[in-house]
Amino acid sequence: MNEQILLSAFFSDFDYPDYWWQIGALLLCLIGAKLFERYVRGRQDKTSHSLSQGGVKRLAFPLTGLFLVEAARALLHVAHHPVNLLSIAIPLLLSMAIIRMVFFVLRHTFVSSAWLAGFERGFALLIWSVVAMHIVGVLPQMIQFMEGISFTTGKQQLNLWLIAQGVAIVIVTLLLALWLGGLVEARLARAEGLDRNLRVVFSRLSRALLVILAVLIGLPLVGIDLTTLSIFGGAVGVGLGFGLQKIASNYVSGFIILLDHSIQIGNVISVGSERGQVTRITTRYTVLKGMTGVEAIVPNEILISSVVMNESLSSPQVRVSQSVQVSYATDLEHAMALMVDAARLQRRVLVDPPPQAFLLAFADSGINLELGFWIADPQEGTYQIRSDINLAIWSAFKAAGIEIPSPQREVRLIGTQPAGSDVTIGGAANRVKSPS
């Protein structure tokens, strides 16, 4: 049947008594497709949410209906019955299958966002518009009009219809590549013996290679010679080399970090003035969540070119030190024992290695002591445990009569100040002496 008179032929079928055969055949085909869809949903594992199973569920009804309607149209055509209603149902079912598959792949590939919802609406409107033009017979005239607008690029003769075909085929191949990339990523996620960083690297590499392959396959299918794009590709390469070298460096650094395992998700690292737990590693940046809850986005190039303090690279155990000053009249061994006991009372302090106290220096106002202890959870921070140990030391020293001295200094003045008088300056005790 000529596509230009498909809609008018459909209305003319009402004049024939056997028109109802089309309606009955179409209803049977749609009911059969719906039953098959329920069968597929019932057979598949309800707890599984893999990309392949989800795609089969969404395409079961339109593809099965398309197959049954095509078979019914062939049978009715052999029996010399009108088939225009079935001819209209075929592009409708095909467009439904395309829309469902495109939406499914996009929602499983990209994070939900405003642009994705707008693209889905625009794509659905485009597909239904093409189907409507096909039914009413406008599509051939539209194709002829687009073929009349042509131009030359090098030795390649192009027109709008050829470009539209190329864009459509590239989109289809890209969606297919994204779907295959999702399958590879799901397969890698189930690989128990493969390192987590390697899973991320392989999944992203496979998706990038599949996308490039899709473009290289899609353009020649519509007759677009890739050699015509060599000049444009060279210009883009020069632009990338000069203008996007920082971005390229970050991406290369991201792959290096993912491959050499120097930084992994969950590590507590310090780079420059930033310190936090690694919560995400992408090919461009790494996210550090600080102890205050603020997340820092660090470009991967900085992590490669700077010194990074990784507190949990080979072991999560880190040493924390706490300084205390006591007066010169203090029993140092007793004070150091109280400091060690204060650390042992804390749940987070490790027994092995044990906490230890050290005499650091004889300072101007007192003796400096240091308490060193080990913890195995640096991602929890050290503010709380330092505060708890300080409170325990303060209570123990107060009960034992150990003094934590304030700064003291002796100042000699020349003048009439009475000898031996004391003054207070800035909260510190100062003995002022005048010459005899």
QUINORMO-V256208 format. One line per field, one symbol per residue. phi: phi as a letter, one per 20 degrees, with the letter a starting at -180 (. if undefined). psi: psi as a letter, one per 20 degrees, with the letter a starting at -180 (. if undefined). burial: b if it has 16 or more other C-alpha atoms within 10 Angstrom, else e. A space follows every 50 residues. Layout:
phi=???
psi=???
burial=???
//
This chain:
phi=.fffdffffffffffdfeffffffffffffffffffffffffffffeecf ffffffffefffffffffffffffffffemdfcfffffffffffffffff fffffffeddfgbffffffffffffffffffffffenegfffffffffec bdcmeeedbffffffffffffffffffffffffffffffeffeeffffff ffffffffffffffffeffffdneffffeffffffffffffeedffffff ffffffffeemfccfofdcccmedcrefdbcdfdbcddeffenfededgf fffeedfdedebfdbffceddcdcdcffeefffffffffffffffefeff fcfffcdceeaeefdadedcddbdcdcffencfffffffffffffffffe meeefefcbdddddrdfgfnfdcdcmndfcedcdff
psi=pphhkgghhghiiiiphjhihggghgghghghhghhghgghhhqphipkr hghhhgghigghgghgghhgghhgghhhjkqqkhghhhhghghghggggg gghggghigqqprhhgghgggggghgghgggghggijhghhgghghhinr rpocjpoqrhhggggggghggghgggghghhhggghghhiohjpqghhgg ghghgggghhgghgghhgghhjjophhijhghhhghggghhghkhgghhh gghghgghhijhprpiqorpocjppapoiporihrppporiiipppopqh hhhhirppooikfhqipqppqppqprrijqoghgghhhgghhhhiphipq hoqqqqqqogqorgiappqppprqqjmhiirigghggghggggggghhhi kppoqqpqqpppqobjpqqjqqqpokiqpppppqq.
burial=eebbebbebbeebeeeeebeebeebbebbbebbbebbeebbeeeeeeeee beebbbbbbbbbbbbbebbbebbeebeeeebbbbbbbbbbbbbbbbbbbe bbbbbbeeeeeeeeeeeeebeeebeebbeebbbbbebebeeeeeebeeee eeeeeeebebbbbebbbebbbbbbbbbbbbbbbbbbebeeeeeeebbbbb bebbebbeebbeebbeebbeebebeeeeeeeeeeeeeeeeeeeeeebbbb bbbbbbbbbeeebbbbbbbbbeeebbbbeebbbbbbbbbbeeeebbebbb bbbbeeebebbbbeeebeebeeebbbbbeeebeebbebbbbbbbeeebbb eeeebbbebeeeeebbbbbbbbbbbbbbbbeeeebeeebbebbbebbeee ebbbeeeeeeeeeeeeeeeeeeeeeeeeebbbbeee
//
